Amino acid sequence: MRAAAGITSRAHPLLLAYLLHRLSGLALALFLPLHFWVLALAMTDPVQLDGFLHLTEAGVVKLAEFGLVFLLAVHMFGGLRLMAMEWLPWSPSQKTLAAGAAALSFLIALLFFLKAI
């Protein structure tokens, strides 16, 4: 990772944004095979799909969905932040934009969670 001008500390908020973006991408990549397996159940075993869908009514699954939507939003806004870093000149306001992206990601996930419960 090439450090932008003025970033010298490993505790810098943009490094944390970088790590969160990488970890959310990894978590989403690990989730995809499970998602495709459940989609395949719709064509191969509808009874097992119905059982799985009944399981999704549990509170812990709804909490996991909140986490998944949060990771998706964090990854999307983190990718937008990275594109802005590549195409726009660096400025100190990028820390604010990174914090805003994390806050907006949490808000989106929270709204999804409140609708689910």
Buried (B, 14 or more C-beta within 10 A) or exposed (E): EEEEEEBEEEEBBBBBBBEBBEEBBEBBEEBEEEEEEBEEBEEEEEEEBEEBEEEEEEEEEBEEBBBBBBBBBBBBBBBEBEEBBEEEEEEEEBBEBBEEBBEBBBEBBEEBBEEBE
